[in-house]
């Protein structure tokens, strides 16, 4: 676990910050059939795009961007190999902490853009620009196949983005 604790952003404290923190989680499920013939899965529902150069988030924004918004949490799933193909993602507006994000808990943020989060049972601090990754493995069985699957979870703290850079768009060129 990384260093000390910093004051949590809450309520009106956000208005004095340089923007909204963008934290992203990507799960890649990559499968290999060990025995039999597995059904093919696919996902194709990307609902947002993040441009690192312009620091813009565009897509299906179904939350309110206001002074109460503390952070934006992006959650993505990608299927690969014999497990399937495609990517889907969704954005969530975070207005209060702690916040449950999948199996993880976001405890606090600070004016430097640090995020205190519990990932895979470990509490840590992700600074702006930090990436944390871990792998797990499993087997899927059904009446037709046995598939080994490697799950790669990646968390990226993109740091602060300006609220005006969060907007609705239906294309990745946004």
C-alpha positions in Angstrom: 0.0 0.0 0.0 1.3 3.4 -0.9 1.9 6.4 1.5 -0.2 8.6 3.7 -3.8 9.6 3.6 -5.0 12.9 2.2 -8.2 14.9 2.8 -11.2 13.6 1.0 -13.1 15.6 -1.6 -16.7 15.9 -0.8 -19.6 18.3 -1.5 -18.4 21.8 -2.3 -14.7 21.0 -1.9 -14.8 19.7 -5.5 -15.5 23.2 -6.9 -12.0 24.4 -5.8 -10.3 21.4 -7.5 -8.8 21.5 -11.0 -11.6 19.3 -12.4 -13.1 15.9 -12.1 -11.0 12.8 -11.5 -11.4 10.1 -14.2 -10.7 6.5 -12.9 -11.0 3.7 -15.4 -11.2 -0.1 -15.0 -10.6 -2.5 -17.9 -11.2 -6.2 -17.6 -9.9 -8.4 -20.4 -11.1 -12.0 -20.4 -8.9 -14.2 -22.7 -9.9 -17.8 -23.1 -8.4 -21.0 -24.4 -10.6 -24.1 -25.0 -9.0 -27.1 -23.3 -11.6 -29.7 -24.3 -14.7 -29.7 -26.5 -16.2 -26.8 -28.4 -17.1 -23.6 -26.6 -19.9 -21.3 -27.6 -18.7 -18.0 -29.1 -19.5 -14.9 -27.0 -19.4 -11.3 -28.3 -19.9 -7.8 -26.9 -20.2 -4.7 -28.9 -21.5 -1.9 -26.9 -18.9 0.8 -26.4 -20.7 3.7 -24.9 -17.8 6.1 -24.3 -14.5 7.2 -25.7 -11.6 8.8 -23.9 -9.0 10.9 -25.8 -5.8 11.1 -23.8 -4.4 13.9 -25.9 -7.4 16.2 -25.5 -8.4 14.7 -22.1 -12.0 14.5 -23.3 -14.7 11.9 -22.5 -17.4 11.6 -25.1 -20.3 9.2 -25.4 -23.4 8.2 -23.5 -23.3 10.4 -20.4 -26.3 9.3 -18.4 -25.4 11.2 -15.2 -25.4 14.9 -14.3 -22.2 16.8 -14.6 -22.4 19.3 -11.8 -20.6 20.7 -8.7 -21.5 17.5 -6.7 -19.7 15.2 -9.2 -16.5 14.0 -7.5 -15.3 11.6 -10.1 -16.2 9.6 -13.3 -15.6 5.9 -13.2 -15.3 4.1 -16.5 -15.8 0.3 -16.6 -14.8 -1.7 -19.7 -15.0 -5.4 -20.7 -13.0 -7.0 -23.6 -13.4 -10.6 -24.7 -10.5 -12.3 -26.5 -9.4 -15.7 -27.8 -11.8 -18.6 -27.4 -13.7 -16.7 -24.8 -15.2 -14.4 -27.4 -14.6 -11.0 -29.1 -15.5 -7.3 -28.7 -15.5 -4.6 -26.1 -18.2 -2.9 -24.1 -17.9 -0.1 -21.6 -20.0 2.3 -19.4 -19.4 5.5 -17.4 -20.7 6.1 -13.9 -20.9 9.5 -12.1 -19.6 9.3 -8.5 -21.2 11.9 -6.2 -20.3 10.4 -2.8 -17.6 8.3 -1.1 -17.1 5.5 -0.3 -18.3 4.2 -3.7 -18.6 0.5 -4.7 -17.1 0.0 -8.1 -17.5 -3.7 -9.2 -15.8 -5.7 -6.5 -13.7 -2.7 -5.3 -14.3 0.2 -3.1 -13.2 3.8 -3.7 -12.7 5.3 -0.3 -11.5 8.9 -1.0 -9.9 11.4 -3.4 -7.8 14.5 -2.7 -7.0 17.8 -4.3 -3.8 16.3 -5.9 -5.9 13.7 -7.8 -5.0 10.7 -5.6 -7.6 8.0 -5.3 -7.6 5.7 -2.3 -9.1 2.4 -3.4 -9.4 -1.2 -2.3 -8.6 -3.5 -5.3 -8.5 -7.3 -5.1 -8.5 -7.0 -1.3 -5.6 -4.6 -1.1 -6.1 -0.9 -0.1 -3.8 1.4 -2.1 -3.4 4.9 -3.4 -3.4 5.5 -7.2 -1.8 8.8 -8.1 -2.7 10.6 -11.3 -1.0 8.7 -14.1 -0.7 5.5 -12.1 -1.8 2.1 -13.5 -2.4 -1.0 -11.4 -2.8 -4.4 -13.0 -3.5 -7.9 -11.7 -4.4 -11.3 -13.3 -6.6 -14.1 -12.1 -7.4 -17.4 -13.8 -10.4 -19.7 -13.9 -12.1 -22.4 -15.8 -15.5 -22.4 -17.4 -17.3 -25.7 -17.8 -20.4 -26.4 -19.6 -21.9 -29.5 -21.2 -19.8 -28.9 -24.4 -16.5 -27.5 -23.4 -13.8 -26.7 -20.8 -12.2 -23.3 -21.2 -9.3 -21.8 -19.3 -9.7 -18.0 -18.9 -7.2 -15.4 -17.8 -8.7 -12.2 -16.5 -6.6 -9.1 -16.6 -7.8 -6.2 -14.5 -6.2 -2.8 -15.2 -7.0 0.4 -13.2 -5.9 3.7 -14.6 -6.1 7.0 -12.7 -6.2 9.5 -15.5 -6.2 12.4 -13.0 -8.2 15.5 -13.4 -10.2 16.4 -16.5 -12.2 19.6 -17.0 -15.9 19.2 -16.6 -16.4 20.9 -19.9 -14.5 18.0 -21.5 -17.3 15.5 -20.5 -20.0 15.5 -23.2 -22.4 13.5 -25.3 -21.3 12.1 -28.6 -22.2 9.1 -30.7 -18.8 8.7 -32.4 -15.2 8.1 -31.2 -14.0 11.2 -33.1 -15.9 13.3 -30.5 
